[in-house]
């Protein structure tokens, strides 16, 4: 068991995907010890009930005067500053801190500044949003592999390092995060690279929360169906035959 949150140190903590019950015991314990908590936009406000009344909560998801998120370097600098001031710092991040969401950059900044840190893994939306939609990301007889990718760049973007071609050709489950705004481009890319347009696909909006909504479709029709249903971010997209299991395993919504 890892120890207490010492003054002058930082804990990078996963808050889970939304359902407050999916916050880990360790996360709750460290939130109780924190002097300052830096939170993301995607973190459920309910998880902050563990924070002591005298602790400071900083919303780094947006700044009040511009309405825009501070740059990553500013968040890194804030973490370092609070720790150097001798505070016990929790950086609470949506889902798992090391599944996208730039947790590794924050950890690197702490290493460079010589600040001790610990990491508390969280339940990632990549798997949990699917599970609450009744979709197991792997299932015997369906697929034995699952790949979690970022959809924040179009497959044709020269900056994209996602291997869309091999992902399209394998039989595995694909979970796409941050892909809501480019859903049509992403699905077209998969078809162009060899996935059948009939492959089952689904989008889960605000998975694991009471506002969860699910659209089940196919790779060819998903973008239109999601636009028609009016789903908005955060959305997790699941592609693969496992999506058909929802019919039988749907339990939450
Ligand atoms: N570290 C996070 C992911 C951060 S990237 C994690 O492990 O879950 C942000 C993306 O995560 C969003 O664009 C969306 O694709 C996905 N996401 C986060 N919370 C979600 C939720 N409750 N339901 C569906 N997708 C979610």
Boltz pocket constraint, residues with backbone or C-beta under 6 A from the ligand:
constraints:
  - pocket:
      binder: B
      contacts: [[A, 16], [A, 17], [A, 18], [A, 42], [A, 93], [A, 94], [A, 95], [A, 96], [A, 97], [A, 98], [A, 99], [A, 100], [A, 101], [A, 123], [A, 124], [A, 125], [A, 126], [A, 129], [A, 176], [A, 177], [A, 178], [A, 179], [A, 204], [A, 205], [A, 206], [A, 207], [A, 208], [A, 209], [A, 233], [A, 234], [A, 235], [A, 236], [A, 237]]
      max_distance: 6.0
